[in-house]
Amino acid sequence: MGEENMLAVVCKSYAVAGSLECYDEESGRIDREQHLHAIANEFGKSIKGRFPVICVENM
């Protein structure tokens, strides 16, 4: 799978994978107070840039 996928987020379904990020309707930017970004914030971390997501729904 390669080194770049070693810290990927793994989801059971495409629905869950699609709900990892929420976008502001007005600006179209990522709402960093919602979903995966909010969980990272609880740990004092921030998610910057892209992150790989692996979905195992059809495996």
C-alpha positions in Angstrom: 0.0 0.0 0.0 2.9 2.3 0.4 4.3 4.6 3.1 1.8 7.4 2.2 -1.1 5.2 3.3 0.3 4.1 6.6 -1.7 6.7 8.5 -4.9 6.5 6.4 -8.4 6.8 7.8 -10.2 3.5 7.2 -14.0 3.5 6.9 -16.6 0.7 6.6 -18.8 2.5 4.1 -18.7 5.3 1.5 -21.4 7.1 3.5 -19.0 7.3 6.5 -16.1 8.3 4.3 -18.2 11.1 2.8 -19.1 12.5 6.2 -15.5 13.0 7.4 -15.5 16.6 6.4 -18.2 19.3 6.3 -18.1 22.4 4.1 -19.3 25.9 4.8 -22.2 26.6 2.5 -21.3 30.3 2.0 -17.6 30.1 1.5 -17.2 26.5 0.3 -14.3 26.0 2.7 -13.9 23.1 5.2 -15.7 23.7 8.4 -12.9 22.9 10.9 -15.4 22.9 13.8 -17.2 19.8 12.5 -16.6 16.1 12.1 -13.0 14.7 11.9 -11.5 18.2 12.4 -13.4 18.7 15.6 -12.1 15.4 17.0 -8.5 16.3 16.1 -9.1 19.7 17.9 -10.1 17.9 21.1 -6.7 16.3 21.1 -5.0 19.6 20.5 -4.1 18.7 16.9 -5.1 20.1 13.5 -5.5 18.5 10.2 -3.6 20.4 7.5 -3.6 19.3 3.9 -4.9 16.1 2.5 -5.3 12.8 4.2 -5.9 9.4 2.6 -9.2 7.6 3.2 -9.6 3.9 2.5 -13.1 2.5 2.2 -13.6 -1.2 2.7 -17.3 -1.4 1.8 -16.9 -3.5 -1.4 -13.9 -5.6 -0.3 
